[in-house]
Amino acid sequence: MPSVPVPADDAPSADRRLVLDAVVVGAAVAAFGVAFGVAAASAGMPPWLAVLSSVVVFAGASQFAFVAVAATADPITGAVSGILLNLRIIGFSLALAPRLGATTLPGRLLDGYLITDESAAIAFEGPPAATRHRLRVAGASVGIFWVAATALGAYGGDLLGDVRAYGLDVAFPAAFVALLAPALRRPGGLRLALTGGIIALLALQVVPTGPAVLLAGLAVLPALRTPEESA
Amino acid sequence: MNPLTGPGAWAGIALLALATLAFKLVGPLAAGRVTLPPRLARAAQLLPTALIAGLVATQTFDAGVDDAKVAGVLAAVVAVALRAPFALVVLVGAVTAAGLRAAGVA
């Protein structure tokens, strides 16, 4: 393209800050990736499949949910749990779209693939004209850290043997507790989480794990009837 | 057979991957021509909290009541309340359970 306007903030210093932000976020994602790899391997997923899922799915919480639910239920219920978790990505994707503007089809496919919770947050931070550049730098960093950390956790975790002795069976619920943290700090978040947890526990008395998790989603219904409350 | 190996697991991951990619591509491919109905957008935004809480509950009690595991999850909750970063929360949970098991308490 002949005349791409260079955004004012796209000076070398802004670029250096962007790379630093991308690496910091990538390192945080790496901690999650190692935990996912270890948990997946200890649940019986072949390490190569855990790594492949990090490449093709590239949405951490849903991969965690897939392994947790599939291990105790079946892979399709596991996939449905992950898909419901990922519905939120539609929101980020649609919100980013007007800032991304026009580009080639392969470019748009790349932009979409690189959308994660973390890369979208970084992309939104800068001026609108820098959105695509920021999304790609952050997305590439998150992706590289995520896949490498999954491999480290999956192949390393496979060597550990009895995972209960290390308390690694607690990694699943503990990781989900950690994932809840930002939501719990939002108004109404604690009540929503408690409702979901209680529904799942009650459901667990009569149905298997997979459906019990899906039923927890019903907790959003009261919030939908009172649209004035903030999320 | 472990449900995380073989064609069943591959199919599950393929399904999750395709749906997720479709969600990610909605924006870039529609390029601003599509918006989500507000109620659906809100549901999509709130669902993760409810589902992840459901995952905490089911993963904690999936094998009945295991005292060491419950203690580990409670320790993780305390770590979150103290604003510990992700890795520390998981570590605190695992170390608590491992410690109680090694001590033969639970």
Boltz contact constraints between the chains, C-beta under 6 A:
constraints:
  - contact:
      token1: [A, 31]
      token2: [B, 86]
      max_distance: 6.0
  - contact:
      token1: [A, 31]
      token2: [B, 87]
      max_distance: 6.0
  - contact:
      token1: [A, 32]
      token2: [B, 86]
      max_distance: 6.0
  - contact:
      token1: [A, 35]
      token2: [B, 90]
      max_distance: 6.0
  - contact:
      token1: [A, 43]
      token2: [B, 4]
      max_distance: 6.0
  - contact:
      token1: [A, 44]
      token2: [B, 2]
      max_distance: 6.0
  - contact:
      token1: [A, 44]
      token2: [B, 4]
      max_distance: 6.0
  - contact:
      token1: [A, 45]
      token2: [B, 4]
      max_distance: 6.0
  - contact:
      token1: [A, 46]
      token2: [B, 5]
      max_distance: 6.0
  - contact:
      token1: [A, 53]
      token2: [B, 13]
      max_distance: 6.0
  - contact:
      token1: [A, 56]
      token2: [B, 17]
      max_distance: 6.0
  - contact:
      token1: [A, 57]
      token2: [B, 16]
      max_distance: 6.0
  - contact:
      token1: [A, 57]
      token2: [B, 17]
      max_distance: 6.0
  - contact:
      token1: [A, 57]
      token2: [B, 20]
      max_distance: 6.0
  - contact:
      token1: [A, 59]
      token2: [B, 20]
      max_distance: 6.0
  - contact:
      token1: [A, 65]
      token2: [B, 55]
      max_distance: 6.0
  - contact:
      token1: [A, 66]
      token2: [B, 16]
      max_distance: 6.0
  - contact:
      token1: [A, 68]
      token2: [B, 55]
      max_distance: 6.0
  - contact:
      token1: [A, 68]
      token2: [B, 59]
      max_distance: 6.0
  - contact:
      token1: [A, 70]
      token2: [B, 3]
      max_distance: 6.0
  - contact:
      token1: [A, 70]
      token2: [B, 4]
      max_distance: 6.0
  - contact:
      token1: [A, 70]
      token2: [B, 12]
      max_distance: 6.0
  - contact:
      token1: [A, 71]
      token2: [B, 4]
      max_distance: 6.0
  - contact:
      token1: [A, 72]
      token2: [B, 62]
      max_distance: 6.0
  - contact:
      token1: [A, 74]
      token2: [B, 3]
      max_distance: 6.0
  - contact:
      token1: [A, 75]
      token2: [B, 3]
      max_distance: 6.0
  - contact:
      token1: [A, 75]
      token2: [B, 8]
      max_distance: 6.0
  - contact:
      token1: [A, 75]
      token2: [B, 9]
      max_distance: 6.0
  - contact:
      token1: [A, 75]
      token2: [B, 12]
      max_distance: 6.0
  - contact:
      token1: [A, 76]
      token2: [B, 12]
      max_distance: 6.0
  - contact:
      token1: [A, 78]
      token2: [B, 12]
      max_distance: 6.0
  - contact:
      token1: [A, 79]
      token2: [B, 12]
      max_distance: 6.0
  - contact:
      token1: [A, 79]
      token2: [B, 15]
      max_distance: 6.0
  - contact:
      token1: [A, 79]
      token2: [B, 16]
      max_distance: 6.0
  - contact:
      token1: [A, 82]
      token2: [B, 16]
      max_distance: 6.0
  - contact:
      token1: [A, 83]
      token2: [B, 19]
      max_distance: 6.0
  - contact:
      token1: [A, 84]
      token2: [B, 47]
      max_distance: 6.0
  - contact:
      token1: [A, 84]
      token2: [B, 51]
      max_distance: 6.0
  - contact:
      token1: [A, 85]
      token2: [B, 48]
      max_distance: 6.0
  - contact:
      token1: [A, 85]
      token2: [B, 51]
      max_distance: 6.0
  - contact:
      token1: [A, 86]
      token2: [B, 20]
      max_distance: 6.0
  - contact:
      token1: [A, 86]
      token2: [B, 23]
      max_distance: 6.0
  - contact:
      token1: [A, 87]
      token2: [B, 44]
      max_distance: 6.0
  - contact:
      token1: [A, 87]
      token2: [B, 47]
      max_distance: 6.0
  - contact:
      token1: [A, 88]
      token2: [B, 44]
      max_distance: 6.0
  - contact:
      token1: [A, 88]
      token2: [B, 45]
      max_distance: 6.0
  - contact:
      token1: [A, 88]
      token2: [B, 48]
      max_distance: 6.0
  - contact:
      token1: [A, 89]
      token2: [B, 23]
      max_distance: 6.0
  - contact:
      token1: [A, 89]
      token2: [B, 24]
      max_distance: 6.0
  - contact:
      token1: [A, 90]
      token2: [B, 23]
      max_distance: 6.0
  - contact:
      token1: [A, 90]
      token2: [B, 26]
      max_distance: 6.0
  - contact:
      token1: [A, 90]
      token2: [B, 44]
      max_distance: 6.0
  - contact:
      token1: [A, 91]
      token2: [B, 41]
      max_distance: 6.0
  - contact:
      token1: [A, 91]
      token2: [B, 44]
      max_distance: 6.0
  - contact:
      token1: [A, 93]
      token2: [B, 24]
      max_distance: 6.0
  - contact:
      token1: [A, 93]
      token2: [B, 26]
      max_distance: 6.0
  - contact:
      token1: [A, 93]
      token2: [B, 27]
      max_distance: 6.0
  - contact:
      token1: [A, 94]
      token2: [B, 27]
      max_distance: 6.0
  - contact:
      token1: [A, 96]
      token2: [B, 27]
      max_distance: 6.0
  - contact:
      token1: [A, 97]
      token2: [B, 27]
      max_distance: 6.0
  - contact:
      token1: [A, 97]
      token2: [B, 31]
      max_distance: 6.0
  - contact:
      token1: [A, 97]
      token2: [B, 32]
      max_distance: 6.0
  - contact:
      token1: [A, 98]
      token2: [B, 32]
      max_distance: 6.0
  - contact:
      token1: [A, 108]
      token2: [B, 28]
      max_distance: 6.0
  - contact:
      token1: [A, 108]
      token2: [B, 29]
      max_distance: 6.0
  - contact:
      token1: [A, 111]
      token2: [B, 28]
      max_distance: 6.0
  - contact:
      token1: [A, 112]
      token2: [B, 24]
      max_distance: 6.0
  - contact:
      token1: [A, 112]
      token2: [B, 25]
      max_distance: 6.0
  - contact:
      token1: [A, 112]
      token2: [B, 28]
      max_distance: 6.0
  - contact:
      token1: [A, 115]
      token2: [B, 24]
      max_distance: 6.0
  - contact:
      token1: [A, 166]
      token2: [B, 98]
      max_distance: 6.0
  - contact:
      token1: [A, 167]
      token2: [B, 72]
      max_distance: 6.0
  - contact:
      token1: [A, 167]
      token2: [B, 94]
      max_distance: 6.0
  - contact:
      token1: [A, 167]
      token2: [B, 97]
      max_distance: 6.0
  - contact:
      token1: [A, 167]
      token2: [B, 98]
      max_distance: 6.0
  - contact:
      token1: [A, 168]
      token2: [B, 94]
      max_distance: 6.0
  - contact:
      token1: [A, 170]
      token2: [B, 69]
      max_distance: 6.0
  - contact:
      token1: [A, 170]
      token2: [B, 72]
      max_distance: 6.0
  - contact:
      token1: [A, 170]
      token2: [B, 93]
      max_distance: 6.0
  - contact:
      token1: [A, 170]
      token2: [B, 94]
      max_distance: 6.0
  - contact:
      token1: [A, 170]
      token2: [B, 97]
      max_distance: 6.0
  - contact:
      token1: [A, 171]
      token2: [B, 90]
      max_distance: 6.0
  - contact:
      token1: [A, 171]
      token2: [B, 94]
      max_distance: 6.0
  - contact:
      token1: [A, 172]
      token2: [B, 59]
      max_distance: 6.0
  - contact:
      token1: [A, 173]
      token2: [B, 56]
      max_distance: 6.0
  - contact:
      token1: [A, 173]
      token2: [B, 59]
      max_distance: 6.0
  - contact:
      token1: [A, 173]
      token2: [B, 60]
      max_distance: 6.0
  - contact:
      token1: [A, 173]
      token2: [B, 73]
      max_distance: 6.0
  - contact:
      token1: [A, 174]
      token2: [B, 76]
      max_distance: 6.0
  - contact:
      token1: [A, 174]
      token2: [B, 89]
      max_distance: 6.0
  - contact:
      token1: [A, 174]
      token2: [B, 90]
      max_distance: 6.0
  - contact:
      token1: [A, 174]
      token2: [B, 93]
      max_distance: 6.0
  - contact:
      token1: [A, 175]
      token2: [B, 90]
      max_distance: 6.0
  - contact:
      token1: [A, 176]
      token2: [B, 52]
      max_distance: 6.0
  - contact:
      token1: [A, 176]
      token2: [B, 55]
      max_distance: 6.0
  - contact:
      token1: [A, 176]
      token2: [B, 56]
      max_distance: 6.0
  - contact:
      token1: [A, 177]
      token2: [B, 56]
      max_distance: 6.0
  - contact:
      token1: [A, 177]
      token2: [B, 76]
      max_distance: 6.0
  - contact:
      token1: [A, 177]
      token2: [B, 77]
      max_distance: 6.0
  - contact:
      token1: [A, 177]
      token2: [B, 80]
      max_distance: 6.0
  - contact:
      token1: [A, 178]
      token2: [B, 86]
      max_distance: 6.0
  - contact:
      token1: [A, 178]
      token2: [B, 89]
      max_distance: 6.0
  - contact:
      token1: [A, 179]
      token2: [B, 52]
      max_distance: 6.0
  - contact:
      token1: [A, 180]
      token2: [B, 52]
      max_distance: 6.0
  - contact:
      token1: [A, 181]
      token2: [B, 80]
      max_distance: 6.0
  - contact:
      token1: [A, 183]
      token2: [B, 49]
      max_distance: 6.0
  - contact:
      token1: [A, 189]
      token2: [B, 49]
      max_distance: 6.0
  - contact:
      token1: [A, 192]
      token2: [B, 49]
      max_distance: 6.0
  - contact:
      token1: [A, 192]
      token2: [B, 50]
      max_distance: 6.0
  - contact:
      token1: [A, 193]
      token2: [B, 49]
      max_distance: 6.0
  - contact:
      token1: [A, 193]
      token2: [B, 53]
      max_distance: 6.0
  - contact:
      token1: [A, 196]
      token2: [B, 50]
      max_distance: 6.0
  - contact:
      token1: [A, 196]
      token2: [B, 53]
      max_distance: 6.0
  - contact:
      token1: [A, 196]
      token2: [B, 54]
      max_distance: 6.0
  - contact:
      token1: [A, 197]
      token2: [B, 53]
      max_distance: 6.0
  - contact:
      token1: [A, 197]
      token2: [B, 57]
      max_distance: 6.0
  - contact:
      token1: [A, 200]
      token2: [B, 54]
      max_distance: 6.0
  - contact:
      token1: [A, 200]
      token2: [B, 57]
      max_distance: 6.0
  - contact:
      token1: [A, 200]
      token2: [B, 58]
      max_distance: 6.0
  - contact:
      token1: [A, 201]
      token2: [B, 57]
      max_distance: 6.0
  - contact:
      token1: [A, 204]
      token2: [B, 58]
      max_distance: 6.0
  - contact:
      token1: [A, 209]
      token2: [B, 58]
      max_distance: 6.0
  - contact:
      token1: [A, 209]
      token2: [B, 62]
      max_distance: 6.0
  - contact:
      token1: [A, 212]
      token2: [B, 58]
      max_distance: 6.0
  - contact:
      token1: [A, 213]
      token2: [B, 54]
      max_distance: 6.0
  - contact:
      token1: [A, 213]
      token2: [B, 55]
      max_distance: 6.0
  - contact:
      token1: [A, 213]
      token2: [B, 58]
      max_distance: 6.0
  - contact:
      token1: [A, 216]
      token2: [B, 50]
      max_distance: 6.0
  - contact:
      token1: [A, 216]
      token2: [B, 51]
      max_distance: 6.0
  - contact:
      token1: [A, 216]
      token2: [B, 54]
      max_distance: 6.0
  - contact:
      token1: [A, 217]
      token2: [B, 47]
      max_distance: 6.0
  - contact:
      token1: [A, 217]
      token2: [B, 50]
      max_distance: 6.0
  - contact:
      token1: [A, 217]
      token2: [B, 51]
      max_distance: 6.0
  - contact:
      token1: [A, 219]
      token2: [B, 50]
      max_distance: 6.0
  - contact:
      token1: [A, 220]
      token2: [B, 43]
      max_distance: 6.0
  - contact:
      token1: [A, 220]
      token2: [B, 46]
      max_distance: 6.0
  - contact:
      token1: [A, 220]
      token2: [B, 47]
      max_distance: 6.0
  - contact:
      token1: [A, 220]
      token2: [B, 50]
      max_distance: 6.0
  - contact:
      token1: [A, 223]
      token2: [B, 46]
      max_distance: 6.0
  - contact:
      token1: [A, 224]
      token2: [B, 39]
      max_distance: 6.0
  - contact:
      token1: [A, 224]
      token2: [B, 43]
      max_distance: 6.0
  - contact:
      token1: [A, 231]
      token2: [B, 45]
      max_distance: 6.0
  - contact:
      token1: [A, 231]
      token2: [B, 46]
      max_distance: 6.0
